[in-house]
Amino acid sequence: MAAVNLLKALIISAPDELRVELRGMKSKDRVAQCAKLRDRPTQDIEHRMTVRALRSAAQRIEGLRFEAKEFEAEVLALVRTIAPELLALQGVGPISAAQVLISWSHTGRFRSEAAFAAFAGVAAIPASSGLTSRHRINRSGDRQLNRALHTITLIRVRLDPITRAYVARRISEGKIARDAQRCLKRAICRQLFKLLERGDQPARQFTAEDLPQAA
């Protein structure tokens, strides 16, 4: 991310000729183009130094992306060995699965699904006032695990019809999208915990019955 931000900053402050050349490109194409830039002796010193800086930053980004792909392939192989059933669940990729495994650790570490949810920071915290019954987001717990659950939730909201229908229904009932996502993260956490604790059970995709009916 630091290299990407550096490249963006360099482009913003680059000479007009370079900015025009890179304008309108998709991020991946812009990085590839910057990595191939060549400084010409006929250009002034500012132009040449900017080209070198852009090329260096872009090549660094390409190198990091290549390393990330290699690491992800290694992580995928490990997850397939340890808990392949996780990867069968919608929205669970190798990185999210690895984080869930790291946080869960082993059977029996958590006394209950509720304890795992509290550890993940997805257990609802009552925030009622007067006649209004509400819950607020839990900001404590394992934030890396919480982030993995959040990623899985966003993917399911985008791709799973049952999940999308649930969110739409909760919003129509007066809930905000954040509250609906909180409920979803809790349900996903429950699903993952039960799957890991049983170990020998095949992965089962979400059904409408798995989703909470109340906040």
C-alpha positions in Angstrom: 0.0 0.0 0.0 2.9 2.4 0.8 4.4 1.8 -2.7 1.0 2.4 -4.3 0.5 5.6 -2.4 4.0 6.7 -3.4 3.3 6.1 -7.0 0.0 8.1 -6.9 1.8 11.0 -5.2 4.5 11.0 -7.8 2.0 11.0 -10.6 0.1 13.9 -9.1 3.3 16.0 -8.9 4.8 14.8 -12.2 5.4 17.1 -15.2 2.4 17.6 -17.4 3.7 15.4 -20.2 3.9 12.4 -17.9 0.5 13.1 -16.2 -1.2 13.2 -19.6 0.5 10.0 -20.7 -0.7 8.1 -17.6 -4.2 9.7 -17.3 -7.3 7.5 -17.7 -5.5 4.2 -17.2 -6.7 1.5 -14.9 -4.5 1.0 -11.9 -2.9 -2.2 -13.1 -2.2 -0.7 -16.5 -0.7 2.4 -15.0 1.7 0.4 -12.9 2.8 -1.6 -15.9 3.3 1.5 -18.0 5.3 3.3 -15.2 7.5 0.2 -14.8 8.5 0.5 -18.5 9.2 4.2 -18.5 12.6 5.3 -19.8 14.4 8.6 -19.0 15.7 10.3 -22.1 18.8 12.5 -22.0 16.9 15.1 -24.1 14.5 15.7 -21.2 15.2 18.1 -18.4 16.5 16.9 -15.0 13.0 17.1 -13.3 11.5 14.9 -16.0 14.3 12.4 -15.9 14.3 12.1 -12.1 10.5 11.8 -12.0 10.6 9.0 -14.6 13.2 7.1 -12.5 11.1 7.5 -9.3 8.0 6.4 -11.1 9.7 3.4 -12.6 11.3 2.4 -9.3 7.9 2.6 -7.4 6.1 0.7 -10.1 8.7 -2.1 -10.3 8.5 -2.3 -6.5 4.7 -2.7 -6.7 5.0 -5.4 -9.4 7.6 -7.2 -7.2 5.4 -7.1 -4.1 2.4 -8.4 -6.1 4.4 -11.3 -7.4 5.5 -12.1 -3.9 1.9 -11.9 -2.6 0.8 -14.4 -5.3 3.5 -16.8 -4.3 2.7 -16.5 -0.6 -1.1 -16.9 -1.3 -0.3 -20.1 -3.2 1.6 -21.4 -0.2 -1.1 -20.4 2.2 -3.7 -22.1 -0.1 -1.7 -25.4 0.0 -1.5 -25.2 3.8 -5.3 -24.6 4.2 -6.1 -27.4 1.8 -4.0 -29.7 4.0 -5.4 -28.6 7.4 -9.0 -27.6 6.8 -10.1 -27.9 3.1 -13.7 -27.7 4.2 -13.3 -24.0 4.8 -12.5 -23.3 1.2 -15.8 -24.9 0.1 -17.7 -22.2 1.8 -18.8 -19.2 -0.2 -16.7 -16.1 0.4 -13.9 -17.9 2.2 -10.6 -17.5 0.3 -7.2 -18.8 1.4 -6.2 -15.7 3.4 -9.4 -15.5 5.3 -9.4 -19.2 5.9 -5.8 -19.1 7.2 -6.7 -16.2 9.6 -9.7 -18.1 10.9 -7.6 -21.2 11.5 -4.9 -19.2 13.3 -7.4 -17.6 15.6 -9.4 -20.7 16.3 -6.2 -22.7 16.8 -7.5 -26.1 17.9 -10.6 -28.0 19.0 -11.6 -27.1 22.6 -9.7 -23.8 22.8 -13.1 -22.0 23.1 -15.7 -23.4 25.5 -18.6 -22.4 23.2 -19.5 -20.8 19.9 -20.5 -17.7 22.0 -17.0 -17.5 23.4 -15.5 -17.7 19.9 -17.8 -14.9 18.8 -16.8 -12.7 21.7 -13.1 -13.4 20.9 -13.8 -12.4 17.3 -15.5 -9.2 18.3 -18.8 -10.0 16.7 -20.9 -10.7 19.8 -23.6 -8.1 20.0 -23.4 -5.4 22.8 -26.8 -4.1 24.0 -27.2 -0.4 23.4 -30.9 0.0 24.1 -32.4 3.3 25.2 -35.9 3.8 26.5 -38.3 1.9 24.3 -35.7 1.5 21.5 -34.0 -1.9 21.5 -30.6 -1.8 19.7 -27.2 -3.4 19.7 -23.9 -1.8 18.8 -20.8 -3.1 17.1 -18.1 -4.7 19.3 -14.8 -3.0 18.8 -12.8 -5.4 21.0 -11.5 -8.9 20.3 -9.2 -10.3 17.7 -9.3 -7.6 15.0 -7.5 -9.8 12.4 -10.2 -12.4 12.8 -12.9 -9.7 12.7 -11.5 -8.4 9.5 -11.5 -11.9 7.9 -15.2 -12.3 8.9 -15.9 -8.8 7.5 -14.3 -9.8 4.2 -16.4 -13.0 4.0 -19.5 -11.0 4.8 -19.0 -8.5 2.1 -18.4 -11.2 -0.5 -21.6 -13.0 0.5 -23.6 -9.8 0.4 -22.4 -9.3 -3.1 -22.7 -12.8 -4.5 -25.2 -14.8 -2.4 -28.9 -14.3 -3.2 -30.0 -15.5 0.2 -27.7 -13.1 2.0 -28.7 -10.2 -0.2 -32.4 -11.0 0.4 -31.8 -11.0 4.2 -30.1 -7.6 4.1 -32.8 -6.1 2.0 -35.5 -7.5 4.4 -33.7 -6.1 7.5 -33.3 -2.7 5.9 -37.0 -2.7 4.9 -37.8 -3.4 8.6 -36.0 -0.2 9.5 -32.5 -1.6 10.3 -29.4 0.1 8.8 -27.0 -1.8 6.6 -24.4 -1.9 9.4 -26.8 -3.6 11.8 -27.6 -6.2 9.1 -23.9 -6.8 8.5 -23.3 -7.2 12.2 -25.9 -10.0 12.4 -24.4 -11.6 9.3 -20.9 -11.6 10.8 -22.3 -13.3 13.9 -24.0 -16.0 11.8 -20.9 -16.6 9.7 -18.8 -16.9 12.8 -21.2 -19.5 14.2 -21.0 -21.4 10.9 -17.2 -21.4 10.8 -16.8 -22.4 14.5 -19.2 -25.4 14.2 -17.4 -26.6 11.0 -14.0 -26.4 12.6 -15.0 -28.0 15.9 -16.6 -31.0 14.1 -13.8 -31.3 11.7 -15.0 -34.4 9.9 -18.2 -32.8 8.6 -18.6 -31.6 5.0 -19.0 -27.9 4.5 -22.6 -26.8 4.2 -23.5 -23.5 2.5 -25.8 -20.9 4.1 -29.5 -21.3 4.0 -32.2 -18.9 5.1 -32.6 -20.8 8.4 -28.9 -20.0 9.3 -29.6 -16.3 9.3 -30.8 -14.5 12.5 -34.4 -13.5 12.4 -33.9 -10.7 15.0 -31.1 -8.3 15.8 
